[in-house]
Amino acid sequence: MAMEGAEVLLAIQNEKIYRERIAEEVKLHGKTIDTESESYDLHIIMEFEKGESWGQYTSDRANRYILHRDVHNPSLKGLDAVKGAIAQFKPDLFVFGGLQMLDTYPFTDEELDERMTQIEDFLKSLPPTTLIHFEMASFVNAKFLKRLTDVVLPYSDSLGMNEQELPNLSSVIRSGEIVYISDSKVKISRTMDDTRELIDVLERMPRHRELSRIHVHTLAYQAVFTLTHSKRWQSGITTAVKSSLTATRYVCGNENIDISKSRMILDGSFSLSAIPGAKRIPIIDNTPVSCWEDGQFEVCLAPVLVCTQIKQTGGGGDNLTGVGLFYHLQ
């Protein structure tokens, strides 16, 4: 977001090791402090392609393995760090993410209750002029995710998630169960049906803010749902396009998109529902982005040029989400 021109305040402790590694355009609150190395959070992401070998092991599919030692995020120290700056900063948008770090942390029930109360009190404190976006992640603890959705979703103007997180969220809200396996190449018709179902369920929940935006980002396409009567968001067409381009650039590790190193994996058309007889929309080469009305929402969908010479995938969703939000704000 900062690279696109947004003024960004990052909710982390202002420690020297982070300040030295974060772009100068991104603001951290308070005086920079130098802490002992033992207290730093460590996150290691090992990415590998299909067929790659490590010792005696060979991968059957492309994947990534994440290890972390993190005590600050489960303690919500970043939230504490930014509280004092919010009133002066007066953000148009607050992006809430990283809450998966609380998912399997060994909290007592009382400690978890305290964290949930901290989160809810903070969201309550944000003025109506500040939009709230909640970015989903991978969760494996059904009880925790259900509690999180009960606390965070009623305050969220906007939601972001990928093709695995969408059915997981829907399942937890609907049945209280986690989806452990999902299709990585889900059809657009299924995404449309799942998102409609999610919207229906969320609209029937007690809410403190109106849900006005959902961004589903997948390997093959970007789908942006915008409440048509909302005065806070522009049309989702630019968001869909910018997010799609960011996905390709980030994964390939190059600002210049080389079509010889990418491919489109969508078919020539797609259905708006898995229900037989549903309307199909063609993907036209010179105007591949499509927008249509779906109930109270405008939906804009952009195909993604999927990178075939991958440099990185971890963090891709966060990057394209940030760019999409920047171009969606009125």
C-alpha atoms as one frame of an Amber mdcrd trajectory, in Angstrom:
protein
   0.000   0.000   0.000   2.843   2.370   0.833   4.431   1.730  -2.575   1.150
   2.724  -4.234   1.118   6.036  -2.355  -0.857   5.293   0.801   0.187   6.687
   4.175   0.649   3.562   6.306   1.000   3.107  10.064   2.116  -0.424  10.923
   0.857  -1.992  14.147   4.066  -3.537  15.481   6.464  -2.628  18.245   8.948
  -0.048  17.002  12.060  -2.157  17.446  15.369  -1.417  15.724  15.536  -4.754
  13.900  12.143  -4.093  12.278  12.696  -0.403  11.546  15.880  -1.247   9.636
  14.030  -3.736   7.415  10.783  -1.891   6.731  10.440   0.739   3.996  10.901
   4.293   5.268   7.478   5.225   3.877   5.839   2.951   6.468   5.389   4.601
   9.856   5.959   2.899  13.208   4.580   4.455  16.383   6.804   5.740  19.134
  10.530   5.871  19.704  12.658   3.120  18.139  13.957   0.750  20.806  16.777
  -1.804  20.621  15.879  -5.101  22.288  17.825  -8.279  22.944  17.907 -10.678
  19.995  16.289 -13.429  22.074  13.020 -11.490  22.108  12.698 -11.100  18.337
   9.920 -12.924  16.540  11.216 -15.399  13.980   9.198 -16.610  10.982  10.755
 -19.038   8.496   8.976 -19.919   5.248  10.350 -22.816   3.197   8.898 -22.796
  -0.325   9.420 -25.668  -2.715   8.217 -26.702  -6.155   6.892 -30.044  -7.336
   9.750 -32.478  -7.870  12.256 -30.613  -5.690  14.402 -32.775  -3.427  15.745
 -32.219   0.077  17.917 -35.101   1.208  15.975 -38.314   0.688  12.627 -36.527
   0.237  11.042 -35.365  -3.036   7.925 -33.182  -3.070   4.814 -34.459  -4.847
   3.422 -30.936  -5.220   4.439 -27.315  -4.830   3.921 -26.155  -1.275   5.385
 -24.163   1.577   6.227 -25.016   5.159   6.117 -22.323   7.830   7.883 -22.315
  11.187   7.622 -19.512  13.711   8.682 -18.488  17.172   6.404 -15.603  18.002
   5.443 -14.313  21.432   4.554 -10.733  20.528   1.641 -11.313  18.144  -0.268
 -13.752  20.402   0.089 -11.124  23.129  -1.354  -8.459  20.786   1.623  -6.183
  21.488   1.286  -4.640  18.031  -2.259  -3.600  18.891  -1.057  -2.042  22.117
   1.691  -0.226  20.212  -0.674   1.418  17.737  -3.521   2.391  20.069  -1.939
   5.659  21.074  -1.363   6.735  17.471  -4.810   5.988  16.017  -6.511   9.188
  17.238  -3.800  11.375  15.703  -3.323   9.295  12.550  -7.084   9.225  11.769
  -6.952   6.337   9.283  -9.516   5.889   6.525  -8.981   2.141   6.847  -7.798
  -0.303   9.505  -6.566  -3.677   8.184  -6.762  -6.504  10.723  -4.682  -9.603
  10.002  -2.168 -11.995  11.496  -4.660 -13.346  14.018  -3.757 -16.906  13.039
  -0.820 -16.452  15.414  -3.320 -16.872  18.268  -4.805 -20.018  16.730  -2.726
 -22.752  18.378  -1.023 -20.710  21.095  -1.285 -22.451  24.516  -3.561 -19.916
  26.172  -5.589 -20.702  29.253  -9.312 -20.006  28.820  -8.921 -16.850  30.890
  -6.004 -15.606  28.773  -7.904 -16.200  25.544 -10.946 -14.410  26.953  -8.687
 -11.462  27.723  -7.312 -11.389  24.160 -10.798 -11.526  22.650 -11.926  -8.684
  24.899  -8.879  -6.628  23.859  -9.707  -7.149  20.195 -13.391  -6.294  20.589
 -12.695  -3.197  22.705 -10.240  -1.954  20.085 -12.675  -2.488  17.211 -15.415
  -0.729  19.194 -13.103   2.247  19.703 -12.604   2.882  15.978 -14.868   5.650
  14.639 -17.415   4.933  11.874 -15.276   7.012   9.513 -12.546   4.333   9.711
 -13.389   1.283   7.627 -12.335  -2.096   9.043 -10.993  -4.873   6.807 -10.409
  -8.354   8.235  -8.002 -10.557   6.297  -8.581 -14.255   6.854  -5.770 -16.806
   7.186  -5.302 -20.519   7.703  -6.873 -21.668  10.983  -6.983 -25.206  12.377
  -8.664 -24.691  15.750 -12.418 -24.663  15.120 -13.264 -23.398  18.608 -10.870
 -20.470  18.295 -11.997 -19.548  14.774 -15.640 -19.586  15.866 -14.845 -17.236
  18.747 -12.827 -15.005  16.453 -15.618 -14.766  13.901 -18.126 -13.927  16.632
 -15.900 -11.063  17.793 -14.375  -9.688  14.574 -16.891 -10.252  11.776 -19.699
  -8.074  13.232 -17.288  -5.100  13.134 -15.889  -5.785   9.656 -16.884  -3.590
   6.710 -14.687  -5.696   4.424 -13.381  -9.272   4.298 -10.506 -10.840   2.339
  -9.733 -14.535   1.857  -8.347 -17.098  -0.552  -9.945 -20.194  -2.072  -9.125
 -22.377   0.949 -10.166 -19.835   3.580 -13.607 -19.144   2.054 -15.022 -22.673
   2.554 -13.299 -22.876   5.943 -15.000 -19.704   7.170 -18.379 -20.756   5.769
 -18.106 -24.189   7.392 -17.210 -22.820  10.830 -20.076 -20.333  10.811 -22.536
 -22.904   9.479 -21.556 -26.050  11.418 -18.703 -25.161  13.767 -16.314 -27.457
  11.877 -13.013 -26.770  10.114 -12.412 -27.762   6.475  -8.986 -29.419   6.393
  -8.849 -30.186   2.648 -10.140 -27.948  -0.153  -9.663 -27.574  -3.880  -6.737
 -25.316  -4.844  -8.226 -24.767  -8.317 -11.818 -24.085  -7.364 -14.209 -23.143
 -10.171 -15.630 -19.638 -10.318 -19.168 -21.037 -10.068 -18.313 -22.646  -6.712
 -16.710 -19.435  -5.432 -19.807 -17.466  -6.407 -22.117 -19.912  -4.613 -19.913
 -20.074  -1.507 -19.633 -16.280  -1.304 -23.392 -15.811  -1.697 -23.956 -18.309
   1.100 -21.401 -16.527   3.301 -23.024 -13.138   2.666 -26.445 -14.572   3.524
 -25.182 -16.052   6.798 -23.287 -12.906   7.805 -26.233 -10.636   7.062 -28.384
 -12.673   9.457 -25.813 -12.356  12.262 -26.052  -9.439  14.725 -23.819  -6.748
  13.235 -22.296  -3.450  14.366 -21.252  -2.484  10.820 -22.682  -3.283   7.409
 -20.669  -5.768   5.373 -19.988  -3.850   2.168 -17.046  -5.630   0.551 -15.548
  -9.103   0.041 -12.363  -9.867  -1.899 -11.767 -13.524  -2.795  -8.274 -13.980
  -4.213  -7.408 -17.273  -5.860  -4.606 -18.730  -7.945  -6.550 -18.194 -11.174
  -8.680 -15.074 -10.586  -9.592 -12.131  -8.352 -13.265 -11.707  -7.420 -14.356
  -8.465  -5.742 -17.855  -8.036  -4.271 -18.944  -4.443  -3.557 -22.252  -3.429
  -1.979 -23.874  -1.318  -4.684 -25.372   1.335  -2.377 -22.148   1.800  -0.376
 -20.684   5.307  -0.506 -17.310   4.182   0.851 -16.002   2.061  -2.036 -15.507
   2.698  -5.723 -16.394   0.132  -8.375 -14.363  -3.036  -7.879 -13.068  -3.158
 -11.462  -9.786  -1.335 -10.745  -9.292  -3.363  -7.569  -9.694  -6.633  -9.478
  -7.234  -5.533 -12.181  -4.581  -4.146  -9.822  -4.809  -7.192  -7.547  -4.429
  -9.528 -10.503  -1.333  -7.715 -11.782   0.163  -7.589  -8.285  -0.283 -11.342
  -7.887   1.721 -12.016 -11.061   4.436  -9.478 -10.269   4.882 -10.659  -6.694
   5.046 -14.385  -7.402   7.412 -13.894 -10.363   9.465 -11.367  -8.366   9.487
  -8.849 -11.215   7.603  -5.588 -11.745   7.671  -6.239 -15.491   5.228  -8.974
 -16.465   6.727 -11.427 -18.943   3.907 -13.367 -20.595   6.380 -16.078 -21.614
   6.743 -16.830 -17.882   3.033 -16.898 -17.083  -0.193 -18.445 -18.302  -3.934
 -18.051 -17.838  -5.567 -21.217 -16.501  -9.208 -20.130 -16.766 -11.385 -21.489
 -19.553 -12.879 -19.243 -22.210 -16.014 -18.643 -20.124 -17.377 -19.251 -16.643
 -20.712 -19.914 -14.958 -22.150 -17.681 -12.241 -23.379 -20.709 -10.278 -22.985
 -24.459 -10.108 -26.755 -24.729 -10.517 -27.547 -26.188 -13.974 -28.609 -23.561
 -16.481 -26.874 -20.677 -14.725 -25.706 -17.769 -16.861 -22.231 -18.021 -18.401
 -19.929 -15.071 -19.026 -17.253 -15.205 -21.754 -13.671 -14.102 -21.104 -12.816
 -11.782 -23.997  -9.122 -11.413 -24.827  -8.990  -7.630 -25.177 -11.429  -6.954
 -22.270 -10.963  -9.900 -19.893 -12.354  -8.193 -16.760 -16.073  -8.753 -16.188
 -18.483  -6.934 -13.836 -22.137  -7.753 -13.139 -24.864  -7.224 -10.544 -25.498
 -10.068  -8.107 -28.224  -9.277  -5.601 -27.157  -6.185  -3.662 -23.552  -6.519
  -4.802 -21.524  -5.586  -7.845 -19.077  -8.376  -8.672 -15.917  -7.742 -10.689
 -13.677 -10.608 -11.741 -10.231 -10.455 -13.302  -8.239 -13.484 -14.525  -4.712
 -13.866 -13.174  -1.691 -14.516 -15.350  -0.319 -17.364 -13.234   3.460 -17.205
 -12.902   5.223 -20.332 -14.186   8.713 -19.416 -12.956   7.981 -18.856  -9.286
  10.226 -16.815  -7.023   7.957 -16.561  -3.967   4.375 -17.169  -2.854   4.391
 -16.443   0.897   2.959 -12.958   1.474   1.367 -12.788  -1.959  -2.175 -12.586
  -0.624  -1.278  -9.771   1.766   0.365  -7.751  -1.014  -2.472  -8.040  -3.519
  -5.026  -7.400  -0.755  -3.293  -4.171   0.232  -3.120  -2.936  -3.352  -6.771
  -3.863  -3.904  -7.920  -1.957  -0.823  -5.941   1.144  -1.827  -7.628   1.346
  -5.224 -11.087   0.457  -3.886 -11.389   3.271  -1.346 -13.442   6.274  -2.410
